[in-house]
C-alpha cells in the first residue's frame, strides 16, 4: 500500500496491485459506481501485513462497506478464501460464511471475491481472457503462445506465466498499444458487456449498492 494513501470515501475495494486498481476503476466507472475508492494492497501475500495498516488510517472507522479481491492462481478458490477469512478474523472484521455472500455487522458490510470467477483457479488475467472467447484474435493469441512455448528455453519454463503472456500478446494487437491489463481496461480494450464479467459486477453491486 502506498505510504501516502489516504481514505477519502466510505466504500473501499482492496485489490492486489496498481494494475488491479486501474482495472477496477474502469469497471466501476462503466457501472456508474464512482463513489468507491480502490486501494492497492500490494499483492496477496501482503494482505495480512497491510490490512492492519489500512485499518489504522484516519477515516477507516467511517467505512460503510469494504470488499477484498485476490487471485486464486495455482491454489484452489477455497484455500484463497480461507486465507482471507483467517486474516479478517484476526483483525476483528466481519467474516463471510461463503463466497458470493455479504457479511454485515452493526456498521460495516464486507465481502470477498476470488479471481477469476469465485469457482476456478486463476487470476484477473484469466477473467479478461474469457472475454475474448469467440473473437478472431483469440486464435491468433493461441497460435503465438503455442509457437513461442515450443521455442522457449528450458530454464524459462518454470517462470513462464501463460495468462500474463496471453494478455500481453492480445494487447500488442491493439492501438494504441498499452503494456498492462489495467491500462487496457481504461482504454476500453476489454468488453465489460461480456457475460464473463457478470459475477464480478454482481459482487460489486451486492456489496456497494
C-alpha positions as CSV (number, residue, x, y, z in Angstrom):
1,X,0.0,0.0,0.0
2,X,1.3,3.4,-0.9
3,X,2.5,5.2,2.2
4,X,0.7,8.3,1.0
5,X,-2.6,6.6,0.6
6,X,-5.5,8.4,2.3
7,X,-9.1,7.2,2.8
8,X,-11.4,9.6,1.1
9,X,-14.5,7.5,0.6
10,X,-16.9,5.4,2.7
11,X,-16.7,2.4,0.4
12,X,-13.3,0.7,-0.2
13,X,-12.2,-2.1,-2.6
14,X,-8.9,-3.7,-1.6
15,X,-7.1,-5.4,-4.5
16,X,-3.6,-6.9,-5.1
17,X,-1.9,-4.2,-7.1
18,X,-1.8,-1.0,-9.1
19,X,-2.9,-2.8,-12.3
20,X,-5.9,-4.2,-10.5
21,X,-6.7,-0.7,-9.2
22,X,-6.7,0.6,-12.8
23,X,-8.9,-2.3,-14.0
24,X,-11.5,-1.9,-11.2
25,X,-11.6,1.9,-11.5
26,X,-12.5,1.4,-15.2
27,X,-15.1,-1.3,-14.4
28,X,-16.6,0.7,-11.6
29,X,-16.9,3.7,-13.9
30,X,-18.6,1.6,-16.5
31,X,-21.1,0.5,-13.9
32,X,-21.7,4.1,-12.7
33,X,-20.2,3.3,-9.3
34,X,-18.0,6.2,-8.8
35,X,-18.2,6.5,-5.0
36,X,-15.9,3.5,-4.4
37,X,-12.2,4.0,-3.7
38,X,-9.7,1.3,-4.7
39,X,-6.7,0.5,-2.6
40,X,-3.6,-1.3,-3.8
41,X,-2.7,-3.8,-1.0
42,X,0.5,-4.8,-2.9
43,X,0.0,-8.5,-3.5
44,X,-1.9,-11.3,-1.9
45,X,1.0,-12.2,0.3
46,X,0.8,-8.7,1.9
47,X,-2.9,-8.8,2.9
48,X,-2.1,-9.9,6.5
49,X,0.5,-7.1,6.8
50,X,-1.3,-4.3,5.0
51,X,-4.8,-4.8,6.4
52,X,-3.9,-3.7,10.0
53,X,-2.2,-0.6,8.5
54,X,-5.2,0.2,6.4
55,X,-7.5,-0.2,9.5
56,X,-5.3,2.3,11.4
57,X,-5.7,5.0,8.8
58,X,-7.8,8.0,9.6
59,X,-11.3,7.5,8.2
60,X,-11.4,3.7,8.4
61,X,-13.9,3.9,11.3
62,X,-16.3,5.7,8.9
63,X,-16.1,2.9,6.2
64,X,-19.6,1.6,5.4
65,X,-18.5,-1.2,3.0
66,X,-15.3,-2.9,2.1
67,X,-14.5,-5.6,-0.5
68,X,-11.5,-7.8,-0.9
69,X,-10.4,-9.2,-4.3
70,X,-7.5,-11.6,-4.7
71,X,-6.3,-14.3,-7.2
72,X,-6.5,-18.0,-6.7
73,X,-3.6,-18.6,-9.1
74,X,-2.1,-22.0,-8.5
75,X,-4.2,-22.8,-5.4
76,X,-7.8,-23.5,-5.0
77,X,-10.5,-20.9,-4.6
78,X,-11.4,-22.3,-1.2
79,X,-7.8,-22.2,0.0
80,X,-7.6,-18.5,-1.0
81,X,-10.9,-17.7,0.6
82,X,-9.9,-19.5,3.8
83,X,-6.7,-17.4,3.9
84,X,-8.6,-14.2,3.7
85,X,-11.1,-15.3,6.3
86,X,-8.4,-16.0,8.8
87,X,-6.9,-12.6,8.2
88,X,-10.3,-10.9,8.7
89,X,-10.9,-12.9,11.9
90,X,-7.5,-11.9,13.3
91,X,-8.3,-8.3,12.7
92,X,-11.8,-8.3,14.2
93,X,-13.6,-7.7,10.9
94,X,-16.9,-9.4,9.7
95,X,-16.1,-12.8,8.2
96,X,-18.3,-14.0,5.3
97,X,-19.6,-17.6,5.6
98,X,-19.2,-18.2,1.9
99,X,-18.2,-16.6,-1.4
100,X,-21.0,-14.6,-3.0
101,X,-22.2,-13.5,0.4
102,X,-22.1,-10.2,2.1
103,X,-21.3,-10.2,5.9
104,X,-22.7,-7.3,7.9
105,X,-22.2,-6.1,11.4
106,X,-23.7,-3.1,13.0
107,X,-21.7,-0.6,10.9
108,X,-19.8,-2.5,8.2
109,X,-20.6,-4.6,5.1
110,X,-17.8,-6.9,3.9
111,X,-17.5,-9.4,1.0
112,X,-14.7,-11.3,-0.7
113,X,-14.2,-12.2,-4.4
114,X,-11.6,-14.8,-5.6
115,X,-10.4,-14.3,-9.1
116,X,-11.2,-15.3,-11.8
117,X,-14.8,-16.3,-11.1
118,X,-15.2,-17.5,-7.4
119,X,-15.0,-21.0,-8.8
120,X,-11.8,-21.8,-10.6
121,X,-8.1,-21.3,-10.0
122,X,-6.6,-18.4,-11.9
123,X,-6.2,-14.7,-11.8
124,X,-7.6,-11.4,-13.2
125,X,-5.8,-12.1,-16.5
126,X,-7.8,-15.3,-16.9
127,X,-11.1,-13.4,-16.4
128,X,-10.2,-10.8,-19.0
129,X,-9.1,-13.5,-21.5
130,X,-12.5,-15.2,-21.1
131,X,-14.0,-12.1,-22.8
132,X,-12.0,-12.9,-26.0
133,X,-13.8,-16.2,-26.4
134,X,-15.3,-16.3,-29.9
135,X,-13.2,-13.4,-31.1
136,X,-10.8,-14.0,-34.1
137,X,-7.9,-12.5,-32.2
138,X,-8.2,-15.4,-29.7
139,X,-6.9,-17.9,-32.3
140,X,-4.0,-15.5,-33.2
141,X,-3.0,-15.4,-29.5
142,X,-3.3,-19.2,-29.2
143,X,-1.0,-19.7,-32.2
144,X,1.5,-17.2,-30.9
145,X,1.7,-18.9,-27.5
146,X,1.9,-22.3,-29.0
147,X,4.8,-21.3,-31.2
148,X,6.6,-19.4,-28.5
149,X,6.2,-22.2,-26.0
150,X,7.9,-24.6,-28.4
151,X,11.0,-22.4,-28.7
152,X,11.2,-21.4,-25.0
153,X,14.4,-22.0,-23.2
154,X,14.0,-24.8,-20.5
155,X,15.2,-22.5,-17.7
156,X,12.4,-20.1,-18.6
157,X,9.5,-22.6,-18.5
158,X,9.2,-22.7,-14.7
159,X,8.8,-18.9,-14.6
160,X,6.5,-18.6,-17.6
161,X,3.2,-17.1,-16.7
162,X,0.9,-18.1,-19.6
163,X,-2.2,-15.9,-18.7
164,X,0.0,-12.8,-18.4
165,X,1.8,-13.7,-21.7
166,X,-1.6,-14.2,-23.4
167,X,-2.8,-10.8,-22.2
168,X,0.4,-9.1,-23.5
169,X,0.1,-10.9,-26.9
170,X,-3.5,-9.6,-27.2
171,X,-2.6,-6.1,-26.1
172,X,0.2,-6.0,-28.8
173,X,-2.6,-6.2,-31.4
174,X,-4.4,-3.1,-30.1
175,X,-3.9,0.5,-30.9
176,X,-2.6,2.5,-29.2
177,X,-0.5,-0.2,-27.6
178,X,-0.6,-0.4,-23.8
179,X,1.6,-2.6,-21.6
180,X,-0.8,-3.6,-18.8
181,X,-4.2,-5.1,-18.3
182,X,-5.4,-2.2,-16.2
183,X,-4.5,0.5,-18.7
184,X,-6.2,-1.7,-21.3
185,X,-9.4,-1.6,-19.3
186,X,-9.2,2.2,-19.2
187,X,-8.8,2.3,-23.0
188,X,-11.9,0.1,-23.4
189,X,-9.9,-2.9,-24.7
190,X,-11.9,-5.4,-22.5
191,X,-15.6,-5.8,-23.3
192,X,-17.3,-5.2,-19.9
193,X,-20.6,-6.2,-21.5
194,X,-19.3,-9.8,-22.0
195,X,-21.1,-12.3,-19.7
196,X,-17.8,-13.4,-18.1
197,X,-17.8,-10.2,-16.1
198,X,-21.3,-10.8,-14.7
199,X,-20.1,-12.4,-11.5
200,X,-17.7,-9.7,-10.6
201,X,-20.2,-7.0,-11.4
202,X,-22.8,-8.8,-9.2
203,X,-20.3,-8.9,-6.4
204,X,-19.7,-5.1,-6.7
205,X,-23.4,-4.2,-6.8
206,X,-24.4,-6.6,-3.9
207,X,-21.7,-5.1,-1.7
208,X,-21.8,-1.4,-2.6
209,X,-25.4,-0.7,-3.5
